[in-house]
């Protein structure tokens, strides 16, 4: 279970202060796969970092009673000056996994070849996404957090990612942020909309889609 208790999160931008959550209290549904919808700049990625604990709220509390992954696609997961191998060994130690076996699994799944021993800061966005997706799936989490990371690599690699994620979801759950409705429908059985500092949960993906489309029509 993950609950938000009067959580407020905002940050400064060039256009002024942007509020992601305004004293929000809600409980994320346990045992469900949640798709989060929101316009650009609504704070979807920030929400995932709040769930993971990689970013603190300005005030309020986030309670976690499940083992949560780091957000796939979050650059702060990896030290940019270290190689993928060095990052993988560090993460294995953090999560109490055998460093050698875990690193070998990530190297094999990511298919980065010689780049696996090069600094992460030299990677293209596609290479980084491969590393991030592979590293997250190497660990056994109760809840995986995915931010637009399933659309990575060529068709064959995407199919491999889909198969691996589906296998994890036989015993775990996922929160996905994506602008692709097909991705949300593929993996999720309930939805949420983040807009103007408000977070609204819906029992079905269809209900969330309807609410999101109303927001898009008002903004047009």
MDTraj code that builds the backbone (N, CA, C; nanometers):
import mdtraj as md
import numpy as np

residues = "UNK UNK UNK UNK UNK UNK UNK UNK UNK UNK UNK UNK UNK UNK UNK UNK UNK UNK UNK UNK UNK UNK UNK UNK UNK UNK UNK UNK UNK UNK UNK UNK UNK UNK UNK UNK UNK UNK UNK UNK UNK UNK UNK UNK UNK UNK UNK UNK UNK UNK UNK UNK UNK UNK UNK UNK UNK UNK UNK UNK UNK UNK UNK UNK UNK UNK UNK UNK UNK UNK UNK UNK UNK UNK UNK UNK UNK UNK UNK UNK UNK UNK UNK UNK UNK UNK UNK UNK UNK UNK UNK UNK UNK UNK UNK UNK UNK UNK UNK UNK UNK UNK UNK UNK UNK UNK UNK UNK UNK UNK UNK UNK UNK UNK UNK UNK UNK UNK UNK UNK UNK UNK UNK UNK UNK UNK UNK UNK UNK UNK UNK UNK UNK UNK UNK UNK UNK UNK UNK UNK UNK UNK UNK UNK UNK UNK UNK UNK UNK UNK UNK UNK UNK UNK UNK UNK UNK UNK UNK UNK UNK UNK UNK UNK UNK UNK UNK UNK UNK UNK UNK UNK UNK UNK UNK UNK UNK UNK UNK UNK UNK UNK UNK UNK UNK UNK UNK UNK UNK UNK UNK UNK UNK UNK UNK UNK UNK UNK UNK UNK UNK UNK UNK UNK UNK UNK UNK UNK UNK UNK UNK UNK UNK UNK UNK UNK UNK UNK UNK UNK".split()
xyz = np.array([
    [0.0838, -0.1196, 0.0000],
    [0.0000, 0.0000, 0.0000],
    [0.0875, 0.1249, 0.0000],
    [0.0456, 0.2250, -0.0754],
    [0.1130, 0.3545, -0.0768],
    [0.0082, 0.4623, -0.0553],
    [0.0299, 0.5472, 0.0428],
    [-0.0661, 0.6530, 0.0713],
    [0.0032, 0.7880, 0.0763],
    [-0.0669, 0.8889, 0.0290],
    [-0.0233, 1.0281, 0.0351],
    [-0.1090, 1.0988, 0.1401],
    [-0.0425, 1.1657, 0.2328],
    [-0.1136, 1.2345, 0.3407],
    [-0.0828, 1.3840, 0.3352],
    [-0.1781, 1.4596, 0.2852],
    [-0.1671, 1.6055, 0.2727],
    [-0.0334, 1.6455, 0.2085],
    [-0.0037, 1.5810, 0.0967],
    [0.1228, 1.6053, 0.0270],
    [0.1110, 1.7287, -0.0628],
    [0.2051, 1.8183, -0.0456],
    [0.2144, 1.9353, -0.1322],
    [0.3500, 1.9319, -0.2004],
    [0.3470, 1.9497, -0.3333],
    [0.4713, 1.9529, -0.4093],
    [0.4620, 2.0603, -0.5164],
    [0.5563, 2.1541, -0.5122],
    [0.5644, 2.2568, -0.6159],
    [0.7103, 2.2908, -0.6384],
    [0.7383, 2.3555, -0.7506],
    [0.8758, 2.3942, -0.7803],
    [0.8749, 2.5170, -0.8705],
    [0.9861, 2.5856, -0.8709],
    [0.9966, 2.7068, -0.9515],
    [1.0260, 2.6732, -1.0980],
    [0.9670, 2.7503, -1.1861],
    [0.9968, 2.7416, -1.3289],
    [1.0180, 2.8835, -1.3813],
    [1.0617, 2.8946, -1.5052],
    [1.0804, 3.0268, -1.5650],
    [0.9480, 3.1005, -1.5796],
    [0.8365, 3.0253, -1.5842],
    [0.7048, 3.0858, -1.5976],
    [0.6365, 3.1105, -1.4628],
    [0.7060, 3.0790, -1.3545],
    [0.6471, 3.0947, -1.2221],
    [0.6450, 2.9624, -1.1479],
    [0.5775, 2.9586, -1.0351],
    [0.5764, 2.8377, -0.9526],
    [0.4745, 2.7376, -1.0071],
    [0.5163, 2.6145, -1.0250],
    [0.4321, 2.5075, -1.0769],
    [0.3947, 2.4127, -0.9632],
    [0.2654, 2.3910, -0.9436],
    [0.2184, 2.3016, -0.8389],
    [0.1834, 2.1660, -0.8989],
    [0.2459, 2.0618, -0.8467],
    [0.2183, 1.9250, -0.8914],
    [0.1056, 1.8646, -0.8086],
    [0.1146, 1.8761, -0.6767],
    [0.0099, 1.8285, -0.5859],
    [-0.0192, 1.9378, -0.4845],
    [-0.1465, 1.9599, -0.4585],
    [-0.1879, 2.0646, -0.3666],
    [-0.2544, 1.9998, -0.2446],
    [-0.1724, 1.9754, -0.1393],
    [-0.2236, 1.9161, -0.0147],
    [-0.3118, 1.7945, -0.0436],
    [-0.2554, 1.7005, -0.1202],
    [-0.3316, 1.5848, -0.1682],
    [-0.3278, 1.4699, -0.0686],
    [-0.4432, 1.4086, -0.0467],
    [-0.4549, 1.2893, 0.0367],
    [-0.5259, 1.1815, -0.0445],
    [-0.4588, 1.0705, -0.0671],
    [-0.5194, 0.9594, -0.1403],
    [-0.4375, 0.8340, -0.1142],
    [-0.4968, 0.7204, -0.1450],
    [-0.4288, 0.5915, -0.1322],
    [-0.4272, 0.5232, -0.2676],
    [-0.3080, 0.4853, -0.3135],
    [-0.2982, 0.4163, -0.4413],
    [-0.3521, 0.2743, -0.4262],
    [-0.4300, 0.2279, -0.5226],
    [-0.4941, 0.0970, -0.5088],
    [-0.3939, -0.0174, -0.5065],
    [-0.4013, -0.1016, -0.4035],
    [-0.3135, -0.2171, -0.3945],
    [-0.3602, -0.3282, -0.4868],
    [-0.2650, -0.4041, -0.5424],
    [-0.2995, -0.5159, -0.6284],
    [-0.3557, -0.4762, -0.7633],
    [-0.3404, -0.3484, -0.8011],
    [-0.3899, -0.3008, -0.9303],
    [-0.2736, -0.2429, -1.0107],
    [-0.2917, -0.2375, -1.1418],
    [-0.1937, -0.1762, -1.2311],
    [-0.2496, -0.0422, -1.2777],
    [-0.1815, 0.0646, -1.2401],
    [-0.2352, 0.2001, -1.2535],
    [-0.1679, 0.2758, -1.3677],
    [-0.2496, 0.3351, -1.4552],
    [-0.1993, 0.4223, -1.5603],
    [-0.2306, 0.5665, -1.5263],
    [-0.1287, 0.6531, -1.5285],
    [-0.1452, 0.7937, -1.4925],
    [-0.1406, 0.8796, -1.6182],
    [-0.2440, 0.9597, -1.6376],
    [-0.2551, 1.0483, -1.7521],
    [-0.2412, 1.1932, -1.7074],
    [-0.1880, 1.2753, -1.7953],
    [-0.1744, 1.4174, -1.7650],
    [-0.1061, 1.4880, -1.8795],
    [-0.1353, 1.6156, -1.8943],
    [-0.0744, 1.6928, -2.0022],
    [0.0732, 1.7164, -1.9738],
    [0.1470, 1.7647, -2.0729],
    [0.2876, 1.7984, -2.0538],
    [0.2999, 1.9046, -1.9444],
    [0.3908, 1.8794, -1.8496],
    [0.4120, 1.9755, -1.7419],
    [0.3206, 1.9574, -1.6230],
    [0.2305, 1.8583, -1.6287],
    [0.1391, 1.8369, -1.5163],
    [0.2113, 1.7839, -1.3931],
    [0.3267, 1.7186, -1.4137],
    [0.4036, 1.6668, -1.3004],
    [0.3984, 1.5172, -1.2852],
    [0.3711, 1.4457, -1.3937],
    [0.3590, 1.2997, -1.3853],
    [0.4901, 1.2346, -1.3420],
    [0.6012, 1.2791, -1.3992],
    [0.7313, 1.2221, -1.3622],
    [0.7653, 1.2562, -1.2168],
    [0.7308, 1.3769, -1.1753],
    [0.7530, 1.4157, -1.0350],
    [0.6712, 1.3277, -0.9421],
    [0.5481, 1.2963, -0.9818],
    [0.4642, 1.2072, -0.9021],
    [0.5316, 1.0720, -0.8825],
    [0.5885, 1.0161, -0.9891],
    [0.6566, 0.8875, -0.9761],
    [0.7744, 0.8972, -0.8800],
    [0.8481, 1.0072, -0.8865],
    [0.9621, 1.0230, -0.7957],
    [0.9161, 1.0364, -0.6510],
    [0.8002, 1.0971, -0.6297],
    [0.7436, 1.1042, -0.4949],
    [0.7060, 0.9644, -0.4455],
    [0.6459, 0.8847, -0.5333],
    [0.6095, 0.7467, -0.4969],
    [0.7343, 0.6671, -0.4617],
    [0.8407, 0.6854, -0.5413],
    [0.9644, 0.6090, -0.5199],
    [1.0428, 0.6569, -0.3991],
    [1.0239, 0.7826, -0.3615],
    [1.1027, 0.8389, -0.2522],
    [1.2313, 0.9028, -0.2985],
    [1.2486, 0.9160, -0.4310],
    [1.3693, 0.9805, -0.4817],
    [1.3568, 1.1325, -0.4805],
    [1.2361, 1.1816, -0.4536],
    [1.2145, 1.3252, -0.4391],
    [1.1183, 1.3480, -0.3229],
    [1.1508, 1.4373, -0.2296],
    [1.0638, 1.4580, -0.1140],
    [0.9536, 1.5601, -0.1445],
    [0.8411, 1.5513, -0.0734],
    [0.7393, 1.6558, -0.0869],
    [0.7830, 1.7825, -0.0129],
    [0.7224, 1.8953, -0.0481],
    [0.7474, 2.0187, 0.0272],
    [0.6912, 2.0062, 0.1681],
    [0.5779, 1.9408, 0.1769],
    [0.5210, 1.9082, 0.3075],
    [0.4263, 1.7894, 0.2897],
    [0.3892, 1.7285, 0.4016],
    [0.3081, 1.6078, 0.3972],
    [0.3951, 1.4835, 0.4011],
    [0.3317, 1.3691, 0.3883],
    [0.4033, 1.2417, 0.4024],
    [0.3555, 1.1407, 0.2996],
    [0.4514, 1.0637, 0.2459],
    [0.4205, 0.9507, 0.1590],
    [0.4593, 0.8239, 0.2340],
    [0.3631, 0.7345, 0.2542],
    [0.3879, 0.6080, 0.3252],
    [0.3956, 0.4944, 0.2238],
    [0.4973, 0.4087, 0.2398],
    [0.5171, 0.2959, 0.1496],
    [0.5263, 0.1666, 0.2319],
    [0.4357, 0.0739, 0.2042],
    [0.4383, -0.0556, 0.2712],
    [0.4685, -0.1676, 0.1724],
    [0.5189, -0.1307, 0.0560],
    [0.5590, -0.2284, -0.0457],
    [0.6979, -0.1913, -0.0952],
    [0.7633, -0.2848, -0.1610],
    [0.8972, -0.2641, -0.2161],
    [0.8828, -0.1983, -0.3538],
    [0.9248, -0.0717, -0.3639],
    [0.9003, 0.0091, -0.4823],
    [1.0289, 0.0251, -0.5623],
    [1.0195, 0.0142, -0.6944],
    [1.1356, 0.0316, -0.7807],
    [1.1728, 0.1790, -0.7921],
    [1.2940, 0.2066, -0.8396],
    [1.3264, 0.3415, -0.8817],
    [1.2542, 0.3653, -1.0141],
    [1.2169, 0.4905, -1.0443],
    [1.1436, 0.5147, -1.1699],
    [1.2304, 0.4871, -1.2922],
    [1.1836, 0.4000, -1.3788],
    [1.2542, 0.3756, -1.5036],
    [1.2555, 0.5048, -1.5843],
    [1.3736, 0.5438, -1.6295],
    [1.3878, 0.6677, -1.7035],
    [1.4368, 0.7834, -1.6195],
    [1.4477, 0.7643, -1.4847],
    [1.4953, 0.8710, -1.3972],
    [1.6481, 0.8738, -1.3995],
    [1.7052, 0.9830, -1.4527],
    [1.8501, 0.9909, -1.4712],
    [1.9255, 0.9848, -1.3387],
    [1.8625, 1.0303, -1.2310],
    [1.9298, 1.0318, -1.1015],
    [1.9589, 0.8938, -1.0454],
    [1.9023, 0.7893, -1.1061],
    [1.9306, 0.6531, -1.0609],
    [2.0762, 0.6163, -1.0842],
    [2.1369, 0.6735, -1.1880],
    [2.2699, 0.6324, -1.2304],
    [2.3703, 0.7461, -1.2166],
    [2.4917, 0.7105, -1.1739],
    [2.6014, 0.8074, -1.1685],
    [2.6570, 0.8209, -1.3099],
    [2.6500, 0.9426, -1.3634],
    [2.6815, 0.9636, -1.5046],
    [2.8287, 0.9385, -1.5383],
    [2.9175, 0.9521, -1.4413],
    [3.0601, 0.9331, -1.4685],
    [3.1035, 0.7872, -1.4584],
    [3.0162, 0.7017, -1.4072],
    [3.0476, 0.5594, -1.3948],
    [2.9925, 0.4836, -1.5155],
    [3.0492, 0.3679, -1.5397],
    [2.9997, 0.2831, -1.6477],
    [2.8700, 0.2150, -1.6042],
    [2.8009, 0.1562, -1.7011],
    [2.6811, 0.0792, -1.6693],
    [2.7148, -0.0367, -1.5758],
    [2.8284, -0.1007, -1.5978],
    [2.8689, -0.2120, -1.5121],
    [2.8882, -0.1658, -1.3675],
    [2.9560, -0.0535, -1.3504],
    [2.9794, -0.0016, -1.2159],
    [2.8489, 0.0399, -1.1492],
    [2.7593, 0.1015, -1.2253],
    [2.6286, 0.1375, -1.1709],
    [2.5491, 0.0136, -1.1324],
    [2.5547, -0.0888, -1.2168],
    [2.4796, -0.2110, -1.1901],
    [2.5288, -0.2792, -1.0625],
    [2.6591, -0.2841, -1.0436],
    [2.7147, -0.3460, -0.9229],
    [2.6738, -0.2669, -0.7982],
    [2.6729, -0.1342, -0.8103],
    [2.6319, -0.0511, -0.6971],
    [2.4850, -0.0769, -0.6617],
    [2.3977, -0.0791, -0.7626],
    [2.2561, -0.1038, -0.7369],
    [2.2341, -0.2422, -0.6760],
    [2.3086, -0.3413, -0.7227],
    [2.2953, -0.4761, -0.6675],
    [2.3270, -0.4766, -0.5184],
    [2.4306, -0.4042, -0.4784],
    [2.4655, -0.3970, -0.3359],
    [2.3566, -0.3256, -0.2566],
    [2.3027, -0.2179, -0.3139],
    [2.1978, -0.1416, -0.2461],
    [2.0762, -0.2298, -0.2183],
    [2.0385, -0.3129, -0.3158],
    [1.9184, -0.3949, -0.3027],
    [1.9474, -0.5366, -0.2530],
    [2.0706, -0.5618, -0.2092],
    [2.1040, -0.6894, -0.1480],
    [2.1058, -0.8070, -0.2430],
    [2.1440, -0.7814, -0.3683],
    [2.1503, -0.8880, -0.4687],
    [2.2959, -0.9223, -0.4981],
    [2.3247, -1.0449, -0.5464],
    [2.4623, -1.0811, -0.5827],
    [2.5141, -0.9907, -0.6949],
    [2.6166, -0.9115, -0.6702],
    [2.6620, -0.8138, -0.7719],
    [2.6999, -0.8765, -0.9056],
    [2.7742, -0.9878, -0.9017],
    [2.8193, -1.0482, -1.0257],
    [2.7052, -1.0993, -1.1115],
    [2.6182, -1.1783, -1.0515],
    [2.5070, -1.2374, -1.1270],
    [2.4108, -1.1298, -1.1766],
    [2.3828, -1.0304, -1.0911],
    [2.2905, -0.9230, -1.1290],
    [2.3473, -0.8401, -1.2434],
    [2.4769, -0.8063, -1.2342],
    [2.5412, -0.7272, -1.3389],
    [2.5423, -0.8017, -1.4710],
    [2.5687, -0.9318, -1.4672],
    [2.5688, -1.0118, -1.5896],
    [2.4305, -1.0127, -1.6534],
    [2.3256, -1.0211, -1.5696],
    [2.1881, -1.0230, -1.6226],
    [2.1569, -0.8911, -1.6922],
    [2.1926, -0.7790, -1.6292],
    [2.1662, -0.6473, -1.6880],
    [2.2447, -0.6297, -1.8179],
    [2.3703, -0.6725, -1.8184],
    [2.4533, -0.6614, -1.9390],
    [2.3924, -0.7418, -2.0534],
    [2.3450, -0.8625, -2.0249],
    [2.2883, -0.9480, -2.1285],
    [2.1565, -0.8915, -2.1801],
    [2.0695, -0.8467, -2.0883],
    [1.9368, -0.8009, -2.1296],
    [1.9450, -0.6691, -2.2061],
    [2.0314, -0.5789, -2.1632],
    [2.0389, -0.4457, -2.2238],
    [2.1013, -0.4466, -2.3633],
    [2.1831, -0.5477, -2.3928],
    [2.2474, -0.5604, -2.5235],
    [2.3285, -0.4356, -2.5601],
    [2.3982, -0.3800, -2.4621],
    [2.4790, -0.2601, -2.4872],
    [2.6196, -0.2926, -2.5372],
    [2.6589, -0.4171, -2.5308],
    [2.7899, -0.4571, -2.5817],
    [2.9031, -0.3860, -2.5090],
    [2.9995, -0.3375, -2.5854],
    [3.1158, -0.2708, -2.5260],
    [3.0782, -0.1435, -2.4508],
    [2.9647, -0.0846, -2.4850],
    [2.9227, 0.0388, -2.4161],
    [2.8886, 0.0140, -2.2696],
    [2.8668, -0.1124, -2.2336],
    [2.8350, -0.1432, -2.0939],
    [2.9497, -0.1036, -2.0017],
    [3.0703, -0.0935, -2.0549],
    [3.1868, -0.0547, -1.9750],
    [3.2310, 0.0890, -2.0022],
    [3.1425, 0.1669, -2.0628],
    [3.1713, 0.3074, -2.0872],
    [3.0852, 0.3954, -1.9972],
    [3.1284, 0.5189, -1.9681],
    [3.0505, 0.6070, -1.8801],
    [2.9087, 0.6297, -1.9327],
    [2.8137, 0.6300, -1.8420],
    [2.6741, 0.6483, -1.8797],
    [2.6520, 0.7826, -1.9478],
    [2.7343, 0.8829, -1.9136],
    [2.7165, 1.0154, -1.9739],
    [2.7444, 1.0156, -2.1240],
    [2.8059, 0.9097, -2.1761],
    [2.8324, 0.9017, -2.3204],
    [2.7158, 0.8373, -2.3961],
    [2.6129, 0.7940, -2.3269],
    [2.5040, 0.7192, -2.3896],
    [2.4074, 0.8107, -2.4652],
    [2.3503, 0.7575, -2.5701],
    [2.2362, 0.8222, -2.6341],
    [2.1133, 0.7991, -2.5463],
    [2.0048, 0.8698, -2.5759],
    [1.8824, 0.8515, -2.4972],
    [1.8304, 0.7085, -2.5093],
    [1.8446, 0.6478, -2.6273],
    [1.7999, 0.5108, -2.6454],
    [1.8821, 0.4117, -2.5657],
    [2.0129, 0.4317, -2.5616],
    [2.1002, 0.3446, -2.4839],
    [2.0701, 0.3584, -2.3347],
    [2.0474, 0.4821, -2.2908],
    [2.0157, 0.5028, -2.1494],
    [1.8840, 0.4332, -2.1134],
    [1.7855, 0.4425, -2.2017],
    [1.6571, 0.3776, -2.1749],
    [1.6734, 0.2263, -2.1650],
    [1.7576, 0.1682, -2.2502],
    [1.7839, 0.0245, -2.2414],
    [1.8432, -0.0127, -2.1064],
    [1.9415, 0.0665, -2.0621],
    [2.0034, 0.0400, -1.9326],
    [1.9021, 0.0544, -1.8201],
    [1.8236, 0.1629, -1.8233],
    [1.7282, 0.1890, -1.7158],
    [1.6237, 0.0791, -1.7065],
    [1.5700, 0.0359, -1.8205],
    [1.4687, -0.0683, -1.8205],
    [1.5269, -0.1996, -1.7705],
    [1.6453, -0.2328, -1.8183],
    [1.7098, -0.3585, -1.7794],
    [1.7432, -0.3597, -1.6305],
    [1.7953, -0.2484, -1.5812],
    [1.8338, -0.2430, -1.4400],
    [1.7131, -0.2588, -1.3495],
    [1.6016, -0.1982, -1.3846],
    [1.4828, -0.2091, -1.3009],
    [1.4302, -0.3527, -1.2971],
    [1.4279, -0.4186, -1.4132],
    [1.3748, -0.5548, -1.4190],
    [1.4672, -0.6572, -1.3544],
    [1.5903, -0.6193, -1.3259],
    [1.6840, -0.7129, -1.2634],
    [1.6510, -0.7384, -1.1167],
    [1.5646, -0.6540, -1.0579],
    [1.5333, -0.6655, -0.9156],
    [1.3865, -0.7020, -0.8969],
    [1.3602, -0.7719, -0.7880],
    [1.2255, -0.8208, -0.7611],
    [1.1511, -0.7187, -0.6758],
    [1.0756, -0.6297, -0.7396],
    [0.9986, -0.5282, -0.6688],
    [0.8517, -0.5682, -0.6618],
    [0.7828, -0.5154, -0.5608],
    [0.6377, -0.5334, -0.5537],
    [0.5668, -0.4398, -0.6507],
    [0.6290, -0.3232, -0.6749],
    [0.5681, -0.2210, -0.7595],
    [0.6740, -0.1595, -0.8492],
    [0.6511, -0.1682, -0.9798],
    [0.7437, -0.1090, -1.0770],
    [0.6882, 0.0252, -1.1240],
    [0.7770, 0.1238, -1.1355],
    [0.7393, 0.2579, -1.1793],
    [0.8005, 0.2831, -1.3161],
    [0.7160, 0.3102, -1.4145],
    [0.7626, 0.3237, -1.5524],
    [0.7150, 0.4563, -1.6104],
    [0.8100, 0.5321, -1.6617],
    [0.7817, 0.6636, -1.7178],
    [0.8202, 0.6655, -1.8655],
    [0.7236, 0.6326, -1.9527],
    [0.7451, 0.6404, -2.0977],
    [0.8644, 0.5575, -2.1448],
    [0.8951, 0.4462, -2.0785],
    [1.0186, 0.3737, -2.1118],
    [0.9965, 0.2446, -2.1886],
    [0.8717, 0.2094, -2.2180],
    [0.8502, 0.0837, -2.2887],
    [0.8689, 0.0996, -2.4392],
    [0.8686, 0.2226, -2.4890],
    [0.8867, 0.2463, -2.6329],
    [1.0353, 0.2693, -2.6603],
    [1.1165, 0.1653, -2.6444],
    [1.2611, 0.1804, -2.6542],
    [1.3189, 0.0767, -2.7496],
    [1.4168, 0.1197, -2.8297],
    [1.4860, 0.0256, -2.9166],
    [1.4033, -0.0155, -3.0374],
    [1.4541, -0.1163, -3.1070],
    [1.3837, -0.1641, -3.2251],
    [1.2684, -0.2559, -3.1838],
    [1.1930, -0.3033, -3.2842],
    [1.0730, -0.3827, -3.2554],
    [1.1067, -0.5093, -3.1771],
    [1.2163, -0.5747, -3.2125],
    [1.2533, -0.6978, -3.1423],
    [1.2831, -0.6702, -2.9958],
    [1.3588, -0.5621, -2.9669],
    [1.3923, -0.5316, -2.8278],
    [1.2674, -0.4904, -2.7507],
    [1.1772, -0.4165, -2.8133],
    [1.0528, -0.3782, -2.7460],
    [0.9716, -0.5011, -2.7098],
    [0.9671, -0.5987, -2.7998],
    [0.8938, -0.7218, -2.7705],
    [0.9553, -0.7941, -2.6513],
    [1.0883, -0.7932, -2.6442],
    [1.1556, -0.8567, -2.5306],
    [1.1207, -0.7849, -2.4010],
    [1.1165, -0.6513, -2.4047],
    [1.0819, -0.5728, -2.2860],
    [0.9387, -0.6019, -2.2417],
    [0.8470, -0.6082, -2.3385],
    [0.7070, -0.6367, -2.3068],
    [0.6943, -0.7733, -2.2403],
    [0.7630, -0.8736, -2.2954],
    [0.7554, -1.0091, -2.2398],
    [0.8115, -1.0131, -2.0974],
    [0.9246, -0.9446, -2.0751],
    [0.9865, -0.9435, -1.9423],
    [0.8974, -0.8723, -1.8413],
    [0.8385, -0.7603, -1.8831],
    [0.7513, -0.6868, -1.7917],
    [0.6261, -0.7679, -1.7586],
    [0.5688, -0.8333, -1.8581],
    [0.4511, -0.9161, -1.8331],
    [0.4825, -1.0282, -1.7345],
    [0.6019, -1.0859, -1.7450],
    [0.6403, -1.1915, -1.6506],
    [0.6470, -1.1363, -1.5091],
    [0.7041, -1.0151, -1.4923],
    [0.7117, -0.9538, -1.3594],
    [0.5724, -0.9270, -1.3032],
    [0.4792, -0.8892, -1.3909],
    [0.3458, -0.8519, -1.3455],
    [0.2597, -0.9710, -1.3064],
    [0.3119, -1.0927, -1.3213],
    [0.2396, -1.2091, -1.2694],
    [0.2456, -1.2127, -1.1175],
    [0.3419, -1.1409, -1.0586],
    [0.3521, -1.1392, -0.9121],
    [0.3781, -0.9990, -0.8571],
    [0.3776, -0.8977, -0.9428],
    [0.3996, -0.7590, -0.9003],
    [0.2990, -0.6689, -0.9702],
    [0.3045, -0.5408, -0.9382],
    [0.2165, -0.4434, -1.0018],
    [0.2984, -0.3293, -1.0594],
    [0.2303, -0.2404, -1.1316],
    [0.3006, -0.1342, -1.2025],
    [0.2208, -0.0048, -1.1972],
    [0.2929, 0.1067, -1.1944],
    [0.2354, 0.2379, -1.2220],
    [0.3055, 0.2895, -1.3462],
    [0.2287, 0.3214, -1.4493],
    [0.2850, 0.3657, -1.5765],
    [0.2383, 0.5072, -1.6082],
    [0.3329, 0.5917, -1.6440],
    [0.3035, 0.7233, -1.6993],
    [0.3337, 0.7170, -1.8475],
    [0.2348, 0.7474, -1.9303],
    [0.2566, 0.7407, -2.0742],
    [0.1579, 0.8306, -2.1470],
    [0.2037, 0.8879, -2.2589],
    [0.1138, 0.9634, -2.3453],
    [0.0462, 0.8711, -2.4470],
    [0.0831, 0.7442, -2.4462],
    [0.0300, 0.6485, -2.5425],
    [-0.0863, 0.5707, -2.4799],
    [-0.2116, 0.5981, -2.5213],
    [-0.3256, 0.5268, -2.4627],
    [-0.3149, 0.3755, -2.4785],
    [-0.2549, 0.3294, -2.5884],
    [-0.2415, 0.1851, -2.6095],
    [-0.1525, 0.1225, -2.5026],
    [-0.0457, 0.1945, -2.4622],
    [0.0423, 0.1432, -2.3571],
    [-0.0336, 0.1303, -2.2263],
    [-0.1117, 0.2334, -2.1914],
    [-0.1910, 0.2303, -2.0678],
    [-0.2889, 0.1129, -2.0709],
    [-0.3575, 0.0955, -2.1823],
    [-0.4574, -0.0114, -2.1913],
    [-0.3921, -0.1498, -2.1886],
    [-0.2700, -0.1601, -2.2414],
    [-0.2021, -0.2895, -2.2455],
    [-0.1691, -0.3405, -2.1061],
    [-0.1235, -0.2507, -2.0189],
    [-0.0706, -0.2941, -1.8899],
    [-0.1613, -0.2646, -1.7705],
    [-0.2551, -0.1716, -1.7836],
    [-0.3229, -0.1185, -1.6651],
    [-0.4705, -0.1576, -1.6593],
    [-0.5219, -0.1722, -1.5364],
    [-0.6632, -0.2025, -1.5171],
    [-0.7363, -0.0936, -1.4393],
    [-0.6667, 0.0138, -1.4046],
    [-0.7311, 0.1308, -1.3457],
    [-0.6496, 0.2538, -1.3851],
    [-0.7084, 0.3714, -1.3662],
    [-0.6421, 0.4913, -1.4162],
    [-0.6501, 0.6073, -1.3196],
    [-0.5720, 0.7102, -1.3502],
    [-0.5727, 0.8332, -1.2717],
    [-0.5398, 0.9489, -1.3639],
    [-0.5841, 1.0672, -1.3250],
    [-0.5545, 1.1886, -1.4001],
    [-0.4928, 1.2894, -1.3050],
    [-0.3787, 1.3433, -1.3450],
    [-0.3108, 1.4491, -1.2695],
    [-0.3249, 1.5786, -1.3479],
    [-0.3881, 1.6784, -1.2835],
    [-0.4123, 1.8047, -1.3543],
    [-0.4281, 1.9183, -1.2545],
    [-0.3516, 2.0240, -1.2768],
    [-0.3637, 2.1468, -1.1987],
    [-0.3549, 2.1203, -1.0476],
    [-0.2615, 2.0335, -1.0099],
    [-0.2381, 2.0061, -0.8688],
    [-0.3339, 1.9080, -0.8048],
    [-0.4266, 1.8540, -0.8840],
    [-0.5256, 1.7591, -0.8320],
    [-0.4997, 1.6207, -0.8916],
    [-0.5152, 1.5181, -0.8082],
    [-0.4942, 1.3794, -0.8505],
    [-0.6249, 1.3039, -0.8298],
    [-0.6815, 1.2534, -0.9397],
    [-0.8105, 1.1845, -0.9329],
    [-0.7948, 1.0399, -0.9790],
    [-0.8380, 0.9466, -0.8948],
    [-0.8322, 0.8043, -0.9251],
    [-0.9633, 0.7569, -0.9859],
    [-0.9543, 0.6620, -1.0809],
    [-1.0719, 0.6042, -1.1453],
    [-1.0593, 0.4523, -1.1443],
    [-1.1733, 0.3858, -1.1294],
    [-1.1706, 0.2401, -1.1149],
    [-1.1362, 0.1698, -1.2450],
    [-1.1580, 0.2370, -1.3570],
    [-1.1247, 0.1764, -1.4860],
    [-1.0399, 0.2733, -1.5686],
    [-0.9653, 0.2170, -1.6622],
    [-0.8865, 0.2989, -1.7552],
    [-0.9793, 0.3823, -1.8423],
    [-1.0919, 0.3244, -1.8843],
    [-1.1854, 0.3981, -1.9695],
    [-1.2360, 0.5245, -1.9009],
    [-1.2704, 0.5143, -1.7729],
    [-1.3188, 0.6321, -1.7002],
    [-1.2111, 0.7401, -1.6928],
    [-1.0866, 0.6980, -1.6709],
    [-0.9760, 0.7945, -1.6658],
    [-0.9563, 0.8599, -1.8023],
    [-0.9681, 0.7809, -1.9093],
    [-0.9524, 0.8350, -2.0441],
    [-1.0590, 0.9404, -2.0739],
    [-1.1821, 0.9139, -2.0330],
    [-1.2912, 1.0090, -2.0559],
    [-1.2628, 1.1402, -1.9841],
    [-1.2187, 1.1318, -1.8582],
    [-1.1873, 1.2520, -1.7815],
    [-1.0707, 1.3284, -1.8439],
    [-0.9711, 1.2560, -1.8904],
    [-0.8543, 1.3194, -1.9519],
    [-0.8911, 1.3879, -2.0830],
    [-0.9760, 1.3246, -2.1609],
    [-1.0183, 1.3847, -2.2873],
    [-1.0967, 1.5129, -2.2639],
    [-1.1738, 1.5204, -2.1530],
    [-1.2447, 1.6449, -2.1211],
    [-1.1460, 1.7577, -2.0944],
    [-1.0372, 1.7248, -2.0249],
    [-0.9323, 1.8257, -1.9964],
    [-0.8696, 1.8741, -2.1259],
    [-0.8407, 1.7794, -2.2172],
    [-0.7794, 1.8166, -2.3435],
    [-0.8723, 1.9053, -2.4268],
    [-1.0020, 1.8765, -2.4231],
    [-1.0972, 1.9580, -2.5003],
    [-1.1045, 2.1003, -2.4433],
    [-1.1013, 2.1123, -2.3111],
    [-1.1065, 2.2459, -2.2502],
    [-0.9822, 2.3266, -2.2822],
    [-0.8684, 2.2564, -2.2960],
    [-0.7425, 2.3257, -2.3222],
    [-0.7262, 2.3636, -2.4698],
    [-0.8055, 2.3004, -2.5563],
    [-0.7914, 2.3243, -2.7023],
    [-0.8398, 2.4642, -2.7419],
])
top = md.Topology()
chain = top.add_chain()
for i, resn in enumerate(residues, 1):
    res = top.add_residue(resn, chain, resSeq=i)
    for name in ("N", "CA", "C"):
        top.add_atom(name, md.element.get_by_symbol(name[0]), res)
traj = md.Trajectory(xyz[None], top)
